[in-house]
């Protein structure tokens, strides 16, 4: 009779443990699919204006005499519960399919549910711009439209324990308004784990 009670106690204990494990698994699954589901970071480029534009009479004939530097702050808003540490990378600015500028992005850490401002500068390869047949007509129209591509590779760390490799490709549409010397950008990102 004693072994029947012990057997019954073991069955009850195993049943309670199994139910507990199932409940914990369901809770983790719900959290993973809702609260901890990776969200795309929000990236906005805040230009500080055109710092230096030089165009002399010789500049029209000699494209190497033109210099355009755009200083900018890239604001990253991490809406996730994991921090993101990324490596140095380079962004590319395109004008009608041609790469016309590179933007260095220094390695950094974006805190969980936090924001990071990255200061950088884009030096334009103006010879590539002016060799495009539509560049001068865009300048005379008052605005020049660009697109940019950058992919940031790094690690997502959750709760200082779980580390996952991730990449965040970003595509931006950038408009430079010549007369006001202002820049406007709209960016789209997608996190890939």
C-alpha positions in Angstrom: 0.0 0.0 0.0 2.9 2.3 0.7 4.3 2.0 -2.8 0.8 2.9 -4.3 0.8 6.1 -2.3 4.4 6.9 -3.4 3.5 6.1 -7.0 0.4 8.3 -6.8 2.5 11.2 -5.3 5.1 10.9 -8.1 2.3 11.0 -10.7 0.8 14.1 -9.1 4.2 15.8 -8.8 5.0 15.0 -12.5 1.6 16.2 -13.6 2.0 19.5 -11.7 5.5 20.0 -13.1 4.3 19.3 -16.7 1.5 21.8 -16.3 3.9 24.4 -14.9 6.3 23.9 -17.8 3.5 24.2 -20.4 2.3 27.4 -18.7 5.8 28.9 -18.6 6.3 27.9 -22.3 3.0 29.6 -23.3 3.9 32.7 -21.4 7.3 32.9 -23.1 5.7 32.3 -26.5 3.2 35.1 -26.0 5.9 37.5 -24.8 8.1 36.6 -27.8 5.3 37.2 -30.2 4.1 40.5 -28.7 6.3 42.4 -26.3 9.7 41.1 -27.4 8.9 40.9 -31.1 11.7 42.8 -32.9 10.5 46.3 -34.1 12.2 48.2 -36.8 14.3 51.1 -35.5 13.3 54.6 -36.5 16.1 56.4 -38.3 16.0 60.1 -39.2 18.7 62.2 -40.8 18.9 65.7 -39.4 21.1 67.7 -41.7 22.9 70.6 -40.2 22.9 72.3 -43.6 25.3 72.7 -46.4 28.5 73.7 -44.7 30.6 74.5 -47.7 29.6 75.0 -51.3 32.2 76.4 -53.6 31.5 77.2 -57.2 33.5 79.7 -59.1 33.4 80.5 -62.8 36.1 77.9 -63.3 34.0 75.4 -61.3 31.5 75.1 -64.2 34.3 74.0 -66.5 36.3 72.1 -63.9 34.2 69.8 -61.7 37.0 69.2 -59.3 36.7 72.9 -58.2 33.3 72.2 -56.7 33.1 71.1 -53.1 30.0 70.2 -51.3 30.0 69.0 -47.7 26.8 68.0 -45.8 27.1 67.7 -42.1 24.4 65.6 -40.4 23.2 63.9 -37.3 21.7 60.5 -37.7 19.1 59.9 -35.0 18.4 56.3 -34.1 15.4 55.4 -32.0 15.6 51.8 -30.7 12.1 50.7 -29.8 13.2 47.2 -28.8 13.9 45.6 -25.4 17.4 44.7 -26.5 20.4 46.9 -27.0 22.1 47.0 -30.4 25.9 47.2 -30.7 27.0 47.8 -34.3 30.3 47.9 -36.2 31.8 50.7 -38.3 30.1 50.9 -41.7 29.7 53.1 -44.6 26.6 54.5 -46.2 26.3 55.4 -49.8 24.4 58.3 -51.3 23.2 57.8 -54.9 22.1 60.3 -57.5 20.0 58.7 -60.3 21.8 55.3 -59.9 25.3 56.6 -59.4 27.2 56.6 -56.1 28.1 60.3 -55.4 29.0 60.3 -51.7 30.0 58.1 -48.9 29.0 58.6 -45.3 31.1 56.9 -42.5 29.1 55.6 -39.6 31.2 54.9 -36.5 30.6 51.9 -34.3 28.4 52.5 -31.3 25.8 51.1 -28.9 22.1 51.9 -29.1 20.6 51.2 -25.7 17.5 49.2 -25.3 14.4 51.4 -25.7 16.8 54.3 -26.1 18.0 56.8 -28.6 21.4 57.6 -30.2 22.6 60.5 -32.2 25.5 59.8 -34.6 27.4 62.9 -36.0 28.9 62.4 -39.4 29.7 64.2 -42.7 29.0 63.4 -46.3 31.6 64.7 -48.8 30.1 64.6 -52.2 32.1 63.5 -55.3 30.9 66.4 -57.3 32.6 65.3 -60.5 30.2 62.4 -60.6 27.2 64.7 -60.0 28.0 67.2 -62.8 28.7 64.4 -65.3 25.1 63.3 -65.0 23.1 65.0 -67.7 20.1 65.8 -65.5 22.1 67.4 -62.6 22.1 71.0 -63.8 18.4 70.9 -64.7 17.7 69.7 -61.1 19.9 72.5 -59.7 18.1 75.1 -61.8 14.7 73.7 -60.7 15.8 74.3 -57.0 16.2 70.8 -55.6 18.3 67.8 -56.1 17.0 64.4 -55.0 19.2 61.6 -53.7 18.8 58.2 -52.2 21.0 56.5 -49.6 21.7 53.0 -48.6 23.4 51.7 -45.5 23.4 48.4 -43.7 24.5 48.2 -40.1 25.7 44.9 -38.8 26.0 44.1 -35.1 24.6 42.2 -32.1 21.4 42.5 -30.2 21.7 41.9 -26.5 18.7 41.1 -24.4 18.9 41.1 -20.6 22.7 41.1 -20.7 22.6 37.4 -21.6 21.0 36.5 -24.9 23.1 37.7 -27.9 21.8 37.6 -31.5 23.5 38.7 -34.7 21.4 41.2 -36.6 21.6 43.6 -39.5 19.6 46.8 -40.1 19.4 47.9 -43.8 18.3 51.5 -44.2 17.1 53.3 -47.3 16.5 57.1 -47.3 15.1 59.5 -49.8 17.0 62.8 -49.5 16.1 66.2 -51.0 18.6 69.1 -51.0 16.9 72.4 -51.6 19.4 74.7 -53.2 18.0 78.2 -52.4 17.3 77.6 -48.7 20.3 75.3 -48.3 18.2 72.8 -46.4 18.0 69.0 -46.5 14.9 66.8 -46.0 15.0 63.0 -45.6 12.6 60.1 -45.2 14.1 56.8 -44.1 12.8 53.2 -44.0 14.5 50.4 -42.0 14.0 46.7 -41.4 15.7 44.7 -38.8 17.0 41.2 -39.9 17.9 38.6 -37.2 
